[in-house]
Each structure stands twice: as C-alpha cells, then as structure tokens.
Amino acid sequence: MTTGSQSDEPAASSAQEGGGLVRVQGPHRFRLDLGYDGTEFSGWARQPGRRTVCGVLEDALSLLARRDVQLTVAGRTDTGVHATGQVAHFDAADPSEVDGLVRRLARLLPPDVRVYSIREVPLEFDARFGALRRHYEYRVTAAEYGAAPLRAREVVAWPRALDVGAMNEAAGLLLGEHDFAAFCKRREGATTVRQLQRLEWTPDGEELVAHVSADAFCHSMVRSLVGALLAVGDGRKGPEWPATLLRSTVRASSVVVAPAHGLSLVGVDYPADDQLAERAEVTRRVRVLGG
C-alpha cells in the first residue's frame, strides 16, 4: 500500500458490473499499522536535519509511489520513545499503489521501523482525531544488576527498590477526567484536560510495567505521571502526593520526567466505521473540565 496527500477530488464511488463490484477512480484512504525502536530517532515529527520516524517513512513511501506522500499519525512520540502499535493514514488517488507495498517497504526501510499492514479504510477515518484512546506501557526494573543487555533499550534501570502497592494506590487517585497541567509541557492554545482511564503497575518477571490509557495525552504527560509514581514507589513521596498536584494550573517543577526509552505506544482504539466522523468532530473541540 502507499501513501499520498489528502485530495480534494470527490469521494470514490462503485458500480455493479456483471454481478461484481467495480471501483471507480477517486481518493482512497489507507491505514498503516507500524512499530519502531525509537532509540535512534528524534521522535515522530519531521525536523530539519534530524532523523525522525515520519521523515523515514514518508521518504520511503514517496519514493515507491513516485509522488509526495504525507502521513497523519495517531500520536507524535518524543525522542527515544518506541511503538509497537502506532497507527497512521494517508490518501491515494490510485488504490493500486498499495499493491505489495508492505513487502516493498520491508526491503527499503531501515531495521528499526516496520510497517506491519496497510488496509483501506473509510474516508472518515482519521488516525489522529478519530482515536478513542491510546495505550502506553512503561517498563522499569529495580534488579540489582540493572536492565538485561537485550532489554536495555526499552527498560529503565531504577537504582532503588520499588513498592508496587504504594504506586498503584497513588495511581488510582489520578484516574478520571482532570486538568493534568502539572504533568504536561504546555503548548500554546492546547488544553491539558484529559480522561485517564487506566494507570496500573503489574510485575513481568524482574520488570515492572505501567499500563497507561487515556482518550488523549498532552506533551510529556505519560513520562511525568510515571516519574511521579516512581517517586512514590521508592519512598521519596507519599501515595497521596501525585493527586495533590491536580490542583495546579501550571507544570509542577517537583515532577521529574521519567527517561524516554522505557516508554512504548502499544495500541490505539477506534470506533466503528459509522461513528468515525462523529468521533473526529468531538475530538477537535477544545475541552474544558466538566464540559
């Protein structure tokens, strides 16, 4: 499958011919499911002179499609952050561009980014604004020897013992819709009101995994939440402390942002096809607390 910039042409139509469905030329939208090791990338978004996930993918797609291709992504990950369940979309006038594209991309792309699948979706599908929720995992280990060599690029070695019970107690107090300004790097004109739907730590061998899900995240929110909970887990703060920060309307200087390499985007949920347009419209509205 391939990519392309959004078209202003009328939507594609179909007609019955000889008992079969014949596609009529027009804009088509395609969903990409992909993953990457963020270690050597300066995040998702294109930046002049820097290697980014979007830049590598768009360059490869444009080369194969022989035209300029632009991607819309579910969530722009920061420098060093990984993904196993990232989602993007692009438009193409000719659906045959995507024939064999996954295999062709596998030969062209570097080994630290892979496109798992490409499939056609309704034109109302929007990888960014159509998402119902995003799911992240953050991995940390308090093992005496640190992170295992083959895990060191995605697991943070924590130098102190961690109390999982205390971290989960603190996490539970943060669930729900709040203004997470204390945990976000503010962007001009952007709201920091979010609905945190899951925040839970579970053991996985010698690693601890934070499962974090929300309808959306503001800049650095996941790593700030994790940083606050790690301060609780190693005894520097009490379980009630992170929730007290929700009263703040500015970023809390006492919250240390956890290292990027422990974080991975693992999934994005979308509504049924007949609800895509409505969901995108709701997401585009500026949210206020309780609104």
N, C-alpha and C positions, 0 to 999 in steps of 0.2 A: 504494500500500500504506500501511497506517497502523501505529500503534503502540499498545501497551497494557501495563498492568502485569501481572505474572505471575498466572495464575489457578490456583485450587485445584480447578477442575472436572476431571472425568475426561477423559482424552485423547479427541480426536475419533476417530470410527470411520467406516467406509464400508460400503456395501452395494451389491450388484448389483441393478439395477432396469432391466428392458427391455434388457439387454445393456450398459448403461453404468454408470459408477461415480458414485454419488451421495454427496456429502459430508454427514455428519451433524454438526449444530452442536456445537461444543466449542472448547477452546483451540487456537489455531494460532500457530506461531512464524514470524516473518519476519526475514530477514537484509537489512540495508541495507549497500550499498557506497557510500562517500561520500568527499569530499575537501573541503579548506578551506585558505584563506590565513589562517594564524594571527596575522598582524600585529596585527589589531585585537581579538583575543580574549585573555582572561585564562585561556588553557588550555581543556581539555575540561570539567572537572568544574564543576558548578554552584557558584557562590559568591555570597552575598548582595551585591547592589548592583554586581555586575560582569557584563560581557558575556562569556559563555562559549559554546563550541560546543554543549555539551549543552543549556544553557538555551535557546538559539535554536531548536534542533531540536525539543526536547520541547514548547516552547510552540507551534510551528507544527503539530506532529503532533496535539497535544491540541486545538487549535482546529479542525482539519479532522475529527478523529474525534469531537469533542464529548464528550470524556471525558479523564481524566488518563492521560497516556502516559509511560512510563518506559523509558529505554534502558539496555542493558548494552553496554559498548564493549570492543573488543579491547585497547586501550592508552590510558591517560589522558595525552595530550600536555600539555606545560607551556606557559606563556605564551609566545606568539610562535612556537611550533613549528607547522609545516604538516603536511598529509597529502594524499596522492593515492590512498592505498589503505587508508583506515580502514574498519573493519567494526564494526557494532553489530547488536543484535537487540532485538525487542520481541514481546510476545504480544498477540493479539487474539481475542476470542470469535467475532466475525463476520468471516470472510475477505473479505467484500465491501467492507469498509472500505478495503482497499488498492487497489481498482479505480481506475486513473488517478491514483494518488497521486503518482508521480514527476512527472507534468506539473503537478499542482496545487501540489506543493511548489516547483517551479521558479518559479511565479508569486508564491508567498508568501515564500520565503526571500530573505535579502539576497544580493548577488552574491558574497560571499566564502565561502559554503558551498553545496555542491551535493550532492544525493543522486542517484547515478548509476543505481542499480537497487534494487528490492525484490523478493525472492522468498521463497516459503515453503520452510522447511527442517524437518527432524525436530525434535520437542520436545527431543531430547537435545542439539541444537546449543547451544553456549554461546560467544558471541563472545569472552569473556574466558578462561574456563578451558579451553575446547576447542581453543585455538590450539596448533599445533605449534611455530611460530616466527614472529617478527616481523622485518621487513626495513626498515631505515632507510638514508637517504642523507644525507650531509653535504657541502655544496658550499662551496668556498673558492677564491679567486683571489689570486694574487700579482702580477697585472698592475700595471704602474706607475700606470695611471690608476684603479685600483680596480675595483669591480664596474660592469658596464654598467648604464645607467639602468633598463632594463626587467628587469634581473636582480637589482637591489639589494635587493629584499625577500626574496630566498631564497639569496643568495650572499654570503659573508663576505669582505670585502677584507682580505687579510693583508699587513702592511707590510714583510715580509721574504721573500726568496727561499726556496723550499721544496725539500728534497731528497726526492723521492718514493721513491727506493731505500731511504734510511735509514728513512723512515716505514713502509714495507712490511716491512723487516727487523724493526723493533720490533713491528709489528702481529702478525707470525707467532708471536712469543714469547708472545702473550696468548691464543692460540686454545685451546679446550678448556674443561673444567669447572674452575672456580676459585672461590674466595671473592673477590668483587670489592668487598669492603668499602672499600678505598682509593679506589674510583671511584664510590661511591654515597653519597647522603644517607640515612643510616639512618632507618628508620621502626620504631617500637616493635613488637616481635613478628614482624617480617618478616625473612626470610633474605636474604642477599646472595650466595648461591651460585647461579651461572648457568653455562650452557654456551654459550660464544661460538663460533659456528660459521663465521662469516666476518667478517674485518676486513681490508679491502684498499682501497688507493687506486688510482684509474685516472684518466688525463687525459681531459678532454672539452673540446676547444678550449683556451681560456685558463683554464678552470676545472679544479680537481681534485675528484674525487668519492670520498668514503669510503663504501664499501659495508659495512654493519654488520648482521649477522644473528645472532640468538640465540633460544633457546627462550623466554626472557623477559628483561626488563631491569628493574633496580631504578632508583630515582629518580635522575635526572641521570647515569646510567651512560654513555650514548652520548656526551653532550657532554663528559664527563670523559675518556673514552678519546680522543676527538678532540683535546681540549686537550693531553693528554699527548703525543700523536703530533705535533702541531704544534710543540711544544717541541723534539722530536727533529728535525723537518724543518727548522727554522730554525737549528739548531746549538746551541741552549742546553743540550740534554741528549744523551747518547749513546743509541744504539739499544737497549741493554740496560736502560736506566733504568726504563721503564714496568713491565716484568716483575718487577723487584725489589720493586715496591710490592705485589705479590700476597701477600707475606708479612705485610702489615699487617692488623690486625683492626679498624682504625678508618679513617675517611676521612683521606686524605693531604692536608695543607694545601698541599703543594707542587704539587698538580694544580690548574690553573686551568680552570674550566668554560668551554667554548667558547660563543660567542654563540648564542642560541636560533634566530635567523632563518635560519641555514644548514641547519637540520635538518628533514627531512621523513620521515614514516612512509609508505613506498611499497608495503607489502604485508603480508598475514598469511596463513599457510598453516594449513589444517585437514585432519584425517584423513578417510578415507572415512566415510560415514554410519554404517556398522556398528561403527565404532571411536570414535564421538563420546563416548559415555558413559564408556568406559574412560579416554579421554584426560582428560576433565574430572576424574575421580576421582584420577588420578595427579597432575595439576597442583595440586589442592587440598592435597596432602600437603606438610608443611613439609620442605624439602630440606636435607640436610646433605652436606658434601663427601664424595664417595666412596660416598654412600648410594643 
